[in-house]
């Protein structure tokens, strides 16, 4: 099948590469000339484990191509997936301008029937709105389907190639049959394609992300209570997760969630509720707890350093919002870094993949080439992203390189007693501080 994908971001590029891997002929189009130049020269604009291997192989066998011309892509594909950004405003309203521009251009370039598939995350009702929008701009027949993505950065290739489920919201048998044909190769060990109406498909995406974010925020709120009453949040997490009704996933206390999905989707769901006249308490609370969680370390820092951090040197280990990605959008590490910089500190950071993106996002941050460069002469280390590279560090050498043996663990990956025995003052989330006189 000939497929076009509009948008070479994290979602569009992964979708295009994986669809090509299954034998389809795929063209990915993007208006960003820099991205297309990179891709056509054999390089990727994003880091995602496994992506480059599949991309290179399918470019070489000519199953995958890249273009800067949307009319060319529309002329190429029988099915046109749309995976462009849908950011939110401060009050949670979703900005659909890029999506509408893309759909308008698709409609204007059509020369016959097309199935247009929206993979972008959009509020319920968007499909109906876009259908009228397209109909006013073309006389050619078309169908419009909603096919939300459920990819996790860091495991996106695995998620696309072996999906838990594929949700398809469509109104016609023709559209449903085409979507079955697209996704049948991905279900060799079981059929997990759910067909529904577009509004429900759109809502499933938001509901899933909000529920996952709720688990994180609830556990983070519990971590604050644990600290206040002397309980250990890690023991609480394990005990709660053993309940089969709850399970262990998304129960890790930390600095809060970030990235391109959870923050904006939680806000968007609250905005959808407001517009629909539905009283919303939980969605806004999820976001508020997450915002507060990022300030957890500030009180610890003030205890150690007072309120003026001029002359202090802080080392941040991990700058991406999560491991196995170079994405720094809404990263808790950058929130901490900005606060430190605003208070006069020198901030060095090191991340296995996200240094360049972090430097662009926060120019005052010094993104270092090695962990050793980041920690040399530091007054404190802040573990912000739980990359595997940070799990078993050589603490004797690290202690010798620092001004003060002080560690703030924002992901609870180290053992408090072991850190105290190594001579560090150690703070974490939802657990008593250890070492020194704390």
N, C-alpha and C positions, 0 to 999 in steps of 0.2 A: 504494500500500500504506500502511496505517496502522501507524506504528512508534512505540514509546515508548523513551526512553532514560533510565535511572536514573543520575543523577549529572551535575552541570553543571560538572565540573572541566575541566581541559585536554582530556582525551580525550573525555568525554561531550559537551561542548559542540561541539567540532569535529565529532564523528560526527553529532550531531543536525543541525547546520547543513548539512553536506555531503549527508546523506541527504535533507533537505528540498530542497536545490538540484536534486536529480535527480527532483523531482516527487512524492516521497512526502509524506504528511501526518504530521508528526512532533511529538510532545509530549516535552519534556525536563522531568524532575522532579528536585527536589533538596530535601533536608530543611533546607538553610540558607536561611532566609527572606530574609536580606540579598541573596543571589545572585539569588533569584527576583524580588525587588523591583527590583533593578538591571536585570535582563533585561527585565522587563515595562515598565520605564520607558524602554527603548531604549538602555541602557548595558550594557557587558560587564564582568564581574569579572576578566577576564584580557586581557592584550595578546597578540595573535597576528596577524601580518600577513595581511590579507585577510579576517579573520574577521568584523569588524563589517559590512563591505559585504554579505557574503552573509547574515548574520544579519538585518540590517535589511530587505533585499529580501524574504526569505522570511517575516518577520513581517508585512510589509505585504501580501503576497499570500496570507496565512493558510495557508501550508504549514507554519509553525513556530509553536509555542506553548510556554509555560512554566507549570509548576504546582508547587505545594508539596505536592500530595496524591498519594501513591503509588497508593492505590486508584483514583483517577481515571485515572492514567496506565495502569494495568494494564487497566482497562476500555476504554481508548481504543485500545491497540495490539494488532495481531495478533502482532507480534514485539516482544519486550521485551529491549532491550540493557541490560546491567548494566555500568556503568563507574565503580565506586566505588573508593576507595583501599584498597590492601593493603600497609601499611607493614611494615617488619621491625623486630624487636627487636635488641638489641646483638649477639646471637649469630647473627642471620640468620633466625630463625624468622619466618614470615610471619603477620601478624595478619589473620585472615579474619573478624573479628567484624562489620565493616560489611557485608561481602559476604553473610554468613550472615543478618544481620538483613534485608537487602534481599530476599534470595531467600525468606526466611520470609514477609515481608509480601506479596510477589508471589503466593506460593502461597495465602495466605489471602484474597487479593482476586480470584482467578481465578473466572470465570463460564463457562468453557469452555476449549477447547484454546488453548494458547499455546506458541510457541517462545521459550524463554528463552536468550539468548545472552550468555555471559560474555566481556566484553572486558577485564576487570581481569586484571592479571598475577598468576597463581596457580601454586603448585607442582604438578607432575604428580601426578595422582590426585585433584585437587580436584573435577573434574567428576563423577567416580563418587561421591564423598562427598556432593556437593550433590544429586545425583539421588535418593539415598536420603532425604536431608533433605527435599526437596520432596514426595516420594511419601508421606511420613509426615504431611504437612500439607494435602494436597488429594486429592479424589477425581476431579478433572478430569484429562483426558488432557493430556500435555505432552511436549515434547522439550527437551533441554538440549544446547546446542552451545558449543564453545570457539572464539572468534574473536579471537585476540590482536591488539593494535594495534602498528603499527610506525611511529608518527608521530614526527617530530623537531620539537621546539619551534622555532619560527622558520620552518619550512616545512611545518607540519602540514596546511594546506589543500591544498597541492600534493600532499603525500604521500597524502592520503585520496582526492583526486579523480583522481590518476594513480598508483596504487599499483604498486610493484615486484612485489608478490604479495599475495594475500589467502589466509590460512590458515583453513580451516574444519575443526574436529574435531567430527564428529557420528556417531551410531550408527544413524540411520534414514534411509531414502530420503526420507521426508517432510521431515525437517529439512534434508537436503542440497538438495532441490529448492527449498525456500523461500529458503535462503541464496543459491542461484544466481540466483533472481529478484531478490533484494536487490542483488546485486553486478554482474549483467550490464551495467547501464548504465555502469559504470566501466571497461569493457574494450572500448572501440571499436576500439583499434588492436592488440589481442592479448589472448588469454585467459590470465590468470596466476592463476587460482584453483586452489589445491591443497586437495584433500579428503583427510583423514586421520582417524585415531582421536583422541579428545580428549586422551589422555595425550601423544601426539606433538605435537599442536598446542600444548599447554601448555609442552612442553619446547623447542620451536622458538623461542619467545619468549625464554626464558632463555638458550639457547645462542647466539642471535644477539647479545644484549646483552653476554654474557660475552666473546665473541670480539672484539667491537669494543672493549670496555674493555681486553682483553688487549693489543691493538695499541697503544693509548695508553700503557698502563703500560710495555710493553716499550720503546717509543721513549723514554719518560721515563727509564727506567733507562739506556738507551744514552746519553742526553744527559749523565748524570752521569759516565759513563765517558769520553765525549768531552771534557768539561771537565778531567778528571784527566789525560788523555794528550795534550791540545792539539789535538784534532780539532774540527771545526766541525759541529755536529749538523744544521744546515740543509743543508750539502752532503751529509752522510750520508743525510739524509731523501730528497733528490732522487735520489741515486744508487740507493738501495734501491728507491724507488718506481718507477723505470724498469723494474724486473724485472716482466714481465707476470704472473708467478705471485703477486706481492705486491701491486702497484698502489700508488697514492699516497694513498689515503684513510686517514684516522685515523692518520697517521704524524707529526703535528705535536707536537713537544715543547712543554711548557708547565707550567702550575701544576697540571695534573691535571684529571680529569673531575669533574663535579658533577651537580646536577639530581635529578629524582625517580626516575630509572630505573637508571642504571648502578650507583650505590653500593649500593642495596638489592638489585638483582637479582644482583650478584656475591656479596653476602653470603648471599642466599637459596639460590643454587646450591650454595655450600659447605655450607649447612645440609642441603639435600636429599641431598647426597652422604654427609654424616655419618649421617643417618637411614637411608639405604639401605645403609650399611656399606661404602661405596666410599671408598678412600683419596683424599683431596683434598690436593693441594699447590699447584696452579696458581691455583685460584680465590682462596684466601686470600692468595697472593703478589701477585695483581693488586691487591687492596685495600690491602695493606701498602705496595706501591710507590707507589700513589696518595696514601696518607696521608703518606709521606715526602716526596713531591714538593712538597707544600704548604709544607714547611719550607725549601725551597731558598734562598729569599731571606733567611732569618733569619741565616745565617752571613755573608752579604754585608752585611746591616744591622749586625751586631755589629762587623764590620771597620770600618765607617764611623762608627758611633755608640756603640760599646761596648754594655754590657748594660742601661744605664739610659736610657730614652727620654723621661723626664719633660721637658716643655718643648718637645719636638719636635713639629712639625706635618707630618703625612704626607697626601698627596693620592692617593686611589685613583680611577683612571679605569676605570669599569666595575664594577658590583656584581652584576649577574645572572651566573648560572653560565656563560652563553654569550650571544652576540649575538642580537638579534631575538626576545627574550623578556623578560618581567618577573619570571621565576622565579628566586628566590635560594636555593632549597633546595640544601644542600650546596655552596654557592658558595665557591670558593677565596678570593674577595675578602673574604668575611665571616670566613673563618678568619684571614686576615692581619689584618683590622681588629680582631678580638677580641684577638689576640696583642699588637697595638700598644697597644690600650687597656689591657690588663692590665699593660703595662710603663710606663704613664704618659703615653703620647703623646696628642696631639689628632689625631683622624682625620676628615678630610673626604672625602666620596665624591661622585662624580657619575656618573649613568647615564641614558641617554636615556629609559629606560622603567621601571627598577626602583627608583627612589629611595624611593617609599613603602613597598614591600615590604621593602627593606633596613632602613629606619628602624624598621619594626615588628619585624623579626627581631633587630635589634641597636640598642636605643635609644641607646646611648652614641655611636653613629656620627652624624656631622653630614652629612646628605644635602643637598647644595647644589643650587641651581637651575640653575647654569651651571658649565661647566668653569672659567671664569675665577675664579669664587668659590672653587672647590675648590683651585686651585693658588696663589692669592695668599699669599705669605709662607711657602710650603711648604719644608720641608727636603729633600723628595724626592717624586718622582712614581712611582707604581706602576701600570703598565698591566696590568690584570687581565682585562679582557674586550675582545675584538678587534672592537668596533663599527667600522663603516666611518667614523664621525665622527672616530675617533681616528687614522686612518691617515696623514693629511696635515695635521699641525698646524703652526701658525705659531710655530716654535720660538724665534725672536728675541724676540718678546713674552713668551713663556712664561719664557724664561731671565731676563728683566728682572723678572718678577713674583715669582720664587722667591728664597728665602734662599740656597739652594745649587743649582747646576745638576747635579742628580743624578737619574737615571732608572733605574728597575728595570722591565725589560720582561718581563712574565710570559708573553707570547705570541709573542715573537720577530718582531714586525712591523716593527721599525726596523732600519736598517743600522748596525752598530757604528762603522764608519769615518766615516760621515756624522754620527753623533751626536757623535763625538769632535771632528770638524772644527767643529761648531757650538759647541764649548766645554763639552759635558756629560761627566760621568763616567757611564758606561753599563754596566749589568749586564743580562744576559739568561740564557736557559736553554741550557746545553750549548755555550756559546761563550765565548771569552776576554773578560773585561771590557775596556772601551776608555775612553780619555780620562784626563786627569789623571795620577796616578802609579800607577794600578792595573795 
